[in-house]
Amino acid sequence: MKNTIIILSILLNACLIDSIESQWIQDNVIPQSRYVNTLTVMGNNLLAGTGTWARSGKVYLSSDNGNTWNPISFSQIFYSLDISGNYIFAGVNHYYGLYYTTDIGSTWTQAIPLNMMSQHAKSVLANGSNVYVGGEGPGHFAVSTNYGTNWVITSLNKNIASILSNGSYLYAGTSGEGVFVSTNNGSNWVQSSLNDKKVSSMFVKDNKIFAGTIGNGIFTSTNNGLSWSQNSLNYQSVRDFAQSGIFLFAGTEKDGIYVTTNDGINWSQRNEGIPLTDSILSLCVFNNYIFAGSSDGVWRRPLSEFTGIKNISVQIPNDYYLDQNYPNPFNPVTKIKFDIPSSVETSRWDVLITIHDVLGKEIAILVNQQLQPGTYEADWDASAYPSGVYYYKLESGGFSETKKMVLIK
């Protein structure tokens, strides 16, 4: 009887530990202002822009996955951040517009003169030497082709809440007039059929455009913004998106974080650990974590809790390696282990693992994301597939290897 009680106690504690670990964890609280309006990545660093009308914030930098944060800017309300090379562009509050730094915050330079843009720089996008900034009150859309040295104020005199580029297409999400589209770098604009919503965020995944709105959920377009259809999150206020492989995350006001694996047809709410009193203002994927900037600081969670990919060793491999799946034969779940090597060229590798049938047709994507060097394990659930021979293929950094596995039901 005593042994039974001990065993039950151990099992209960294990379940509690697993429950605690499988949730969002709040990072070390950013001082001064807990409103994290924007998150972005620069090399091995995570940047957070903070501040509200009630209390100014700063740009903070973390080089240890959010365990510690250091300020690298002056005090202001930082609405938006983006990176191009060694440039950090920061959109700030009224009368100040846009600033940039090329020395990780040691010095900051105002990029737009006061007489050109006396407004809130709510959105900034950097793409090579091209920099785009959109503002509210009064609204303008400005374009620079030389890292912010010279600017042109375009004809789009609207309150701009979000900006997106995809190939030759440039998109501007407005506060109440939907999405405008330009195909000549902002010289001319056309209002899309999504023309009466406040579009607070935009994202592109596999040439599918996602537009997050305030109070009307998500709209999507598969023809460069010519036509739009409303997604399943019909009544949410969607503030940001982030992607890791087939996983697309959406952050909302007062309703937490949603994730989809089928391009928005179905969404699952994944708020474990985050109180619904927090508004999710920004999202970012970095170092095998998903980070969420909120009205109460930064939250993080391992991507493995969504993707099923786990880093299972502290040792760093010297070469690529694809292990034989285990068990094999299997029914219906098997584990696939693989090594991603260290390199002086990059700190993260693009990794793709695909599943193929006996004819060589790709039937599933198991892994499609950037991974740091390490040894990983991914589960493939073949519940939806018939018995037979299958192949799994690892591709990364010019390396490619395929192995066979057998499903027996």
Secondary structure, DSSP 4 states (H G I P E B T S, - for coil): -HHHHHHHHHHHHHHHHHHHHSS-EEPSPPSS---EEEEEEETTEEEEEEE-SSSEEEEEEESSTTSS-EE-S-SB-EEEEEEETTEEEEEESTTT-EEEESSTTSS-EE-S-TTT--SEEEEEEEETTEEEEEEETTTEEEEESSTTSS-EE-S--S-EEEEEEETTEEEEEEBSS-EEEESSTTSS-EE-S--SSBEEEEEEETTEEEEEESSS-EEEESSTTSS-EE-S-TT--EEEEEEETTEEEEEETTTEEEEESSTTSS-EE--TT--TTS-EEEEEEETTEEEEEETTEEEEEETHHHH-EEE--SSPPSS-EEPPPBSSSBSSEEEEEEEE---SS-SSEEEEEEEE-TT--EEEEEEEEEE-SEEEEEEEE-TTS-SEEEEEEEEETTEEEEEEEEE--
